[in-house]
């Protein structure tokens, strides 16, 4: 089995790139299951129901998110009844939505878990504690376990993956919008990458018009960030899994600029 996990889709250029590149990649790489991070889909923050459906219609199985998932009020209303749109599992428990989903697929059960990091991020519950509880409550309920760990700090992502090496099938970091070149299979078998990067405007600063970011950095004054309208690239990884053992046997980066 081959699973495609796509990095943060950013605004209209990211949605366009997803539509342009996804079908060809699915065909070329013989992809079976697709996970997309959608926390920046709508104008750079959150995902409206219209855009959720737009992404689902092109063959995406699960949409993960991150710290911006509730930036649009629309999400609060429809996420309750949308099990394949995840909000991070270790967010405040009073937020609506699910932090994981288990999907039946080709005689396999695929669990997808979404988590937030704690370093340089808004306060959330301890991801280790929350993930341990997930493992305890869902033991033997899945064959393949995928984690989207949405976090700022490289070391936090790597430490979490090492702690659950051999338990998690495929671990991908998201949030920084910059793809890392450290994909590997960890010693006990977890496919790992620190960040799968962004599916969004290449000539930007993590999706935003450069002039607005530079102004804030240089002057320290407020600047209204707007999504860049430049053509977008595509960031993703392909995780190959042995159908007999359910273990990851390969992880490959995809970066289209």
N, C-alpha and C positions, 0 to 999 in steps of 0.2 A: 504494500500500500504506500502511496505517496501523498503527503499532506503539504499544502501550500499555506504559509502564514505570511500575510501581507502587512507591511508597516503603515503607520498612521496616515490615513487618507485625508489630505488637507484641502478643504474647500472645493470650489468648482473645478480648478485644474486637476486636483487629485481624483475627483470623481470621473472626469473625462479620461484621465490616464488609466484608471481602473477598467473602464469600459473598453478602452483601446487595447490594452495589453493582456488583460486577464484571459480572454478566450484563447488567444494564441499560446500563452504559457501553459494553460491547462491541457491543450492538445499536444503541444510539443513535449512536455514533461510527463504526460500520462498521469495527471493529477486526479486523485480520487475525492479529496475533501479539502475545502477552502475555509480558512479563518482570516478575517480582516479586522484590523483595529480601526474603529470608526469614531473615535472621540473628537476628531477635528473635521468631520465631514461637512457640517453646515457652517459655512463662513468662518471656518477655523476653530469652532468650539461647539461641541455637542452634535447631535444628529436628530433632525426632525423626522417625523413619521414618513413624510414624503420621500426623504432621502434614504431612510431605512429601506423602504420598499424598492426604491430604485436600485440599491445595491443587492438586495435579495434577488431581484429579477435577473441579474446577470450571473447567477450561479454560486453565490456565497452561502455557505452553510451556517456559520456562526460569526457574529460581530461582537468583538470585545471593545473595551473603552478604557477610560482612565479618569484623571482628576477633573476633566472638563465635561463629563457626561451630563451633568445636570445644569449646564449653563443656559440651556433653552427650556422654558417651562413646558413645552410640548412633550418632552421626554417623560416628565413625571407622570403624565396621564396614560401614555400608551405602553411604557416599559413593563407595567404590572402584568400585562397580558401578552408579553412578547418574550418567551423564554430563551430565544436564541440571540437576543440582544443583552449582553452582560454589562452590569456595573461591577466595579471591583468588590470582591467578596469581603474585604476587611474595611470597607467604608462603614460609617455609622449605621447601625442596624435599623434605624428609623427611616432610612431611605428605601424607596420602592425598588423592585426588580431583583433579579437573581445574580449571584456572583459566580455561578457555574451552571453548566448544562451537560447532560449526558445524552448523546444522540445514538440511536441505533443506525448502523451503516454497514451494509454488506456483511451481515452476520457478526459484526463487531460492535462493541459499545465504546464510543469515543467520548471521554470526559474533557471538557474545556473549562479551565479555571482562570479567572481574571483577578489579579492582585495589584495593590498599590505599594510602592516603597515608602519609606519613612524619612529618608535623608533629604533635606531641602524641599520637602513637600508639606502640604497642609496636614494637620494631625489625622491619623487613621489608627485603627486597631493593629496590634502586633501581627504581621503577616504569618509568622511562624505559628503562633498560637491558633490563629484562624485556620491555617492550612492543616495543622495537626488535627483539628476538629473535623475538617472536611474528610480527611483520610480515615478517621475513626468511624464516622457516620456512613461512609460510602464504600467501605471495604468490600471487595469482590463484586462491585457494581459496574465495573468498566474493564476494558481490555487495554485501552490506550489512554494515557493521561497527558494532556497538553496544558501548558501554563503560559499565559501572557502576563509578564511581570512589568508593570508600568512604573518606571522609577528613574530618578535623576542620576544616582550614583552608580558608577560602574562596579565598584567593589560590593555594593549591597546586592546587586543582581547576581554576581558570581558567587558570593557567599551563600545566598539562598539556594542556588542550583547545586552547589557542592554538598550542602546539608541534605538535600533530597536526591542526590545522585543515585540512579538505579531505581528510584521510585517514580520520578517523573520521566515520561517517555521523551517529550520534547519541550524544552524551556526556551522561550524567546523574550528578550527585553524589548520594550518599546518606550516612547516618550521623548527621547533626545532628538529624534528626526535625523540622526546621522548614523549611517550604517557602519558597523564595526567589522573588522576583518579577522575575528577570532573564533569563527565557527569551528566546532570540534565535537567529538564524542567524548564525554568525560569518562574517567576510569571505570565506573560501574555501569555505564551504558546510556546516560542521558545525553541527548542531542542538545547542544547549547550554542547560543550566540548572545552577546551582550545587548546589541540593538539591531533590529532589522531595518532601521532607517525609515524614510518617509516616502509615501506615494503622493507627491505634491510638487509645487513649482520649484524647479531647480535653481533658477536665478532669483533667489530669495534668501532671507535669513530664517531658517526653519519654517518657511512658509509665508513669512511676512515681507512686505515691501522693505528692501534694505534701507532706504533713506530714513524711514521712521524709526528703525531700530538704532541706526547710527546716531541720529539726533539725540535720542535718549541717553545713549552711552556717552556721547561727547559732552552733553550739557547737564545731564542729571534732571532735566525737566520732563514733565509728562509728555507722552506722545501717543496718539491714537493709532494703534496697530491695525492695518488692513491686510487681508490676504493678497499676496501677489497674484497677478493675472497671467503670469508667464507660463509657458508650456511646462508640463509636469513630467518628472521621471517616475520610476517605479522601483520600490524596494521590497524585497521578500526573501524568504528561504523555502527550500524544498526539503522536507524531512522524509527520508525513506525508512519504512518499517517492515521488518520481516513478518510475513503473514503467519508463520508458524509459532514464533516465539513472542511476537508483539514487542520486540525490542528494536530500538533505532539502530540502523546500520549505516546511515549516511546523512549528512546535512550539507546543503549547497546554497550559497548566496546567489541571489539574482539582483542586479543593479542595472537599471536602464536609465541613462541620462540623456 
